[in-house]
Amino acid sequence: MDWIIIYSVEVLNAIATLIVMSLGLAVVFGMMKIVNMAHGEFMMLGGYVAILATNQWGVPIWISMLVLAPLVVGIFGIVVERVIIRNLYGRIIDTMLATWGLSLAIIGSATMVFGNTTLGISSPLGGVTIGSLNTSGYALFMIGFSLCLMLALWLLLKFTTIGLCARATMQNARMAAALGTNPGKIYSLTFGLGAALSGLGGALLAPITGVIPTIGISYIAKAFITVIGGGSAIIAGTLTSSTLFGSISQVVTFMSTPVFGAVALLLSAIVLLRLLPQGITGRFFRRSL
């Protein structure tokens, strides 16, 4: 029985990791139809903010991860939207090239500042004993926090004025402007929200993975697989694809090695997109948010 509980926790933790890794990209891609190739670097910046604030400035680790990292990266995202993205709406290839160039610039700058070494922070939670076995308390926190994060985003987009304005603007910007909404402001806030969620994800993963300037490459691959596999619906798509891919990856990892788990995740994504080219929510949960 203890073994089943521990194994369930590991599967749920894998799902939670994919959620926090991909939710920021899901907001930007699902709502704005922007392919942000710098998503992994936004996560990397969030990790560095949390590490510097905790190790160098003495800020409590929870404030560093949950407040400072998303705030700093969110502001950076608003600046990026105003300076770079705003001039490229409707030009997907140009947006991909611009954000790819931005990712290279961020990697180069981070390498000059921090060097090509791994920095990290210790986990804020210790182990938890379940029967005769031990599991990570931080894994339990990640599971609970990812669910709360999904719920908070759903409430924001569904029931708040800014969420309704954002959804209306993304569907028909001219009509929203005619009704008194400022599309430029909404675009900035939406991209900033996606960037803030990316920074939050990077900060939450920093105690687990550490941070190096090139770590965004490993983040963005799994994030894109999750978002594309989920389809157009932000909440439902991210949750269903994270559940599917996280479960498959963790089951194969448990039976073999993490390398085969990553391969199984990729193969399952290929099969899913072959069967459902528009993602899970392109076929199911079509009216879901």
N, C-alpha and C positions, 0 to 999 in steps of 0.2 A: 504493500500500500504506500509506504514512504517513497519507494522508487517511482511509482506512478505520479505522485504529487511533484516530486523533483523534476521528472521528465516533462510534466505539464507546464511547470514554471519556465523551463528552458524554451519550450515551444512558444509560450506566450511572450517571453522576453524577445525572441527572434522576431515575432510579429510587431511588438512595440518598437523595436529598433528600426524596422522598415518604415513604420509610421512616422517617427520623428525625423527620419532621414529624408523622406519624400514629401512631407506635407507642404513645405514651403514651395517646392517645385510644382506641386499640384495646384496651388493657388494661382501662381503666375501662369502656368500653362493652361489650366482648366478655365480660368476666367478671362485672361488676357490674350491667350493663344500666342504666347511668346516662349520660344525655346531658349531658356537661359542656360547657356553653356558654362556660366560662371557660378552655377548653384553650389557645386562642391567647394569652390573657393570662398563663397559666403559662409558655408559651414566651417571651413578652416579658420576664417576670421573670428567666428563666434567662439571656437575653441581657444584661440590665442587670447581673446579678450578675457575669457574666464580664467585662463592660466595666469596671465599677467596680473589681473585684479586680485587673485587669491595669493599667489606666491610673492609678488613684488609689492603690492600696495596694501596687503593685509585685509582685504575685503572678505567677509564671510563667504564661504564657497557657494551657499545657496543663493545669495544675492548676486554673486558673480555669474552663476549659470542661468538663473531664472529672470534676472532683471537687467543687468548690465549688458550681457552678450546680445540678447535680442534687441535692446534699445540702440546700442551702437551700430549693429549691422543693419537694423531697420532704417536708421538715419542715413547710413551709407547707401542703402538701396534707393531711398528717395532721391538722393543726389545723382545716382547713376541713371535713374529714370528720367530726370529732368535734363541731364547733360547728354546722355547717349540714346536711351531707348525712345524718348519722345519723338525724335525725328525719323524713326524707323518703323512706326506702326504700319501694319499691312505688308511689310517686306520681310518675309520670314527668313530668307537666306541671308539678307543683310543683317538682320538681328542676330542670327546664329554666329556670323562672322564677327560682329562687334562684341558680343559677349564672350566669344572664344578669345579674342584679342585681350579683353579685359581680364579673363582668367589667367592668361599668360603673364600679364603685367602684375597681377596680384601675387602669383607664384614667385616671379622674379624679385619683387619687392620684399616678400616675406623671407625669401632665401637670403637676401642681403642683410636684413635686420636680425633674423633669428638663426641663420645658418641652416645647414642641412642635417640637423640633429632633432631627435624626438624630445619634445617637452610634454609634461603631463601634470596632473594633479591626482592626489590620492582619492579613493572613493570615500564619499562622506558617510557611508553606511557600512557596517560590518556584516559578518555572516549571520544567518538565521538558521537555527536548528529545527529540523522537521523530523521527528522520530529519531532515528539513528543516523540521519544524513544531514549535511549542511548545504545551504544554498546562499546566494548573495542577496543581502538586503537591498542593494541598489537595483538588482533585477526586479524585485517586487515593486520598488518605487517606479521604475521605468514602465512597468505594466499599468499601474494605477494612473500615472501621470499622462501616459499616451491616451488613455481613455478620456480623462478629464480634458485634455487638449482638443481632442476631436469634438467632444460635447461643447466646449467653449466656442470653437470655430463655428459649429452648426448654429448655436444660439446667436452668435454675432451676425452671420449671414442671413439668418431666417427671421429674426425678430427685432433687430435694431435698424434705425433709420439709415445709418451709413452702410449697413449690409444690404438693405433693399436698394439703396441708390447705386451701390457698386454692381449688383446683379443687373439692374436696369440699364446702367451705362454700358456694360459689356454686351448686352443683347442689342441695344439700339442707342448709340451715343447721341444722335441727333434728336431723337424723341426725348431722351432724358434731359438734354440741354434745353429743349423747348419748354419742359416742365420746371425749369429753374435749377437743375443740377449743373455743377461745374465739372465737365468731363475730365479736364486736365488735372484738377485736384483729386478726383476719384482715382484716376490712373496712378497718380503718384502714391496715394495712400494704399492702393491695392498692391502695387509692386513693393512698397515698403513693408506691408504686412507679410508678403511672401518672403522677403529678405530677412525680416525679423524671425520668422519661423525657421528659416534655414540656419540663422545664427544660434537660435535656441537649440536646434538639433545638434549642431556641432559642439556646443558647450556641454550638452547632456552626454554626448559620446566621448568627450575628452577624458574623463576618468577611466574609460574602458579601453580606448584605442591609443591614447596619446595623440599628439599633433605634430606633424611635419609639414613643410610648405607644399608638398605634393600629395597630401592625403586626400585632397578633393577628388582626385581621379577615381579612387575606390568608392567614394560616396556617390558620385554622379551616375556611375554605371547602374548601381542597384536602384537609385532613385528614379532614373528614367525607365527602367524595366517595370518598376512598381506603378508609376504614373500612367505609362502607355498601356500596361496590362489592365489597369483599372478602368480606363475610358474617360469620358468627359465629365462625369459627376465627381466633384471634388471629395466630398466626405464618403459617400458610398463606394466610389471607385477605389480610393486609397485604402479604406478599411477591408474591402473584399480581396483586393489583390495582395495586400500585405498579409492577410490571413492565409491565403492560398500559398504564396511563395515562401512566406516564413515557415509555415508548417512543413512544406516539402523539403526545404533546405535543412531544417533542423532534424527532421526524421532521417534524412540521408547522412547528415553529419554524425548523428548518434550511432548509426549503423556502420559508418566507415570513418571518414576524416572530413575536416572543414573544406578541403579542396574539392572533394566530390560533392559536398553540400552546395558549394558555389556553382559547380557545373550543373547540378540538378536544378538549381534555381533558373539558370540560363535556359536549359533545355525545356523546362516547363513553360517559361515565357514564350519561347518559340512555338511550342505546340498550341498554347493559348491563343496567340495572335494569328496562327494559321486557322484555327477554328472560329475565333471571334476577332476579325480584323479591327473592329472598332472598340475592342476592349470589353470587359465584363459588363459595364453599364451601358455599352452600346447595344447590348442584347437584352440585358435584364436591368431592373431598377432605373428605367429610362427617365422617370419623373423625379428621381431622387436628387438631392442637392449634392 
